[in-house]
Amino acid sequence: MASVLRRAGYRRSIYDESVFFTDRVLIAVYIDDIIVSGADRAAIREVTSLFANNFNTRSLGIPKVFLGMTIDITGPQIKLSSRDY
């Protein structure tokens, strides 16, 4: 996956090897769970197409939980909570 993302122009975070980014999209990977985030919907569609063209994937839509964190998206706000963890 890293080589596919690098060829598409994504950089790997120096702080966490499971995080890839461009100036428009952030991707967090944990084994076979991936979350894609960004304000540019076209860029998000591009990266989801990149995944679909290179891997066997399926979209689960907007996440409510990721790696034990509850995600609450209300308008422009995103709240993360780990109180159930």
MILUMMI-937316 format. One record per residue (C-alpha): residue number from 1; chain; y, z, x. Coordinates in steps of 0.25 Angstrom, whole numbers, plus 5000, padded with zeros to 4 digits. Each point is the difference from the previous one (the first is absolute). Example, Ala and Ser with C-alpha at 12.3 -4.5 7.8 and 13.67 -1.06 7.14 Angstrom:
<sites>
SITE    n  chain    c2    c3    c1
SITE    1      A  4982  5031  5049
SITE    2      A  5014  4998  5006
</sites>
This chain:
<sites>
SITE    n  chain    c2    c3    c1
SITE    1      A  5000  5000  5000
SITE    2      A  5010  5003  5011
SITE    3      A  4998  4986  5006
SITE    4      A  5003  4994  4987
SITE    5      A  5012  5008  4997
SITE    6      A  5006  4998  5015
SITE    7      A  4998  4985  4998
SITE    8      A  5008  5001  4987
SITE    9      A  5011  5007  5007
SITE   10      A  4997  5015  4997
SITE   11      A  5002  5010  5011
SITE   12      A  4992  5012  5002
SITE   13      A  5007  5014  5000
SITE   14      A  5000  5007  5013
SITE   15      A  4999  5013  4993
SITE   16      A  4988  4997  4991
SITE   17      A  4990  4988  5003
SITE   18      A  4997  4999  4985
SITE   19      A  5014  4996  4996
SITE   20      A  5005  4986  5001
SITE   21      A  5014  4995  4996
SITE   22      A  5010  4989  5000
SITE   23      A  5015  5002  4996
SITE   24      A  4995  4997  4986
SITE   25      A  4987  5007  4998
SITE   26      A  4992  5012  5004
SITE   27      A  4985  5001  5000
SITE   28      A  4992  5012  5002
SITE   29      A  4985  4999  5002
SITE   30      A  4989  5011  4999
SITE   31      A  4986  4994  5002
SITE   32      A  4999  4991  4988
SITE   33      A  5012  5005  4992
SITE   34      A  5013  4993  5002
SITE   35      A  5014  5002  4994
SITE   36      A  5011  4990  5001
SITE   37      A  5014  5004  4998
SITE   38      A  5014  4993  5000
SITE   39      A  5012  4997  4992
SITE   40      A  4997  4985  5001
SITE   41      A  4990  4996  4990
SITE   42      A  4998  4986  5005
SITE   43      A  4997  5006  5014
SITE   44      A  4990  5009  4993
SITE   45      A  4993  4988  4993
SITE   46      A  5000  4993  5014
SITE   47      A  4992  5011  5006
SITE   48      A  4991  5002  4988
SITE   49      A  4997  4985  5001
SITE   50      A  4997  5001  5015
SITE   51      A  4990  5011  4997
SITE   52      A  4994  4992  4989
SITE   53      A  4998  4988  5009
SITE   54      A  4994  5008  5012
SITE   55      A  4992  5011  4993
SITE   56      A  4993  5004  4988
SITE   57      A  5010  5008  4993
SITE   58      A  5005  5004  4986
SITE   59      A  5013  5006  4995
SITE   60      A  5000  5013  4993
SITE   61      A  5014  4999  4996
SITE   62      A  5011  5010  5002
SITE   63      A  4993  5013  5006
SITE   64      A  5000  5013  4994
SITE   65      A  4992  5007  5011
SITE   66      A  4998  4996  5015
SITE   67      A  4992  5008  5010
SITE   68      A  5002  5013  4991
SITE   69      A  5015  4998  4998
SITE   70      A  5005  4999  4986
SITE   71      A  5010  4988  4999
SITE   72      A  5011  5001  4989
SITE   73      A  5009  4987  4999
SITE   74      A  5011  5002  4990
SITE   75      A  5011  4989  5001
SITE   76      A  5005  4999  5015
SITE   77      A  4994  5014  5003
SITE   78      A  4986  5002  5007
SITE   79      A  4995  5014  5000
SITE   80      A  4988  5004  5008
SITE   81      A  4992  5013  4998
SITE   82      A  4988  5006  5006
SITE   83      A  4999  5012  4991
SITE   84      A  4986  4997  4995
SITE   85      A  4995  4997  5015
</sites>
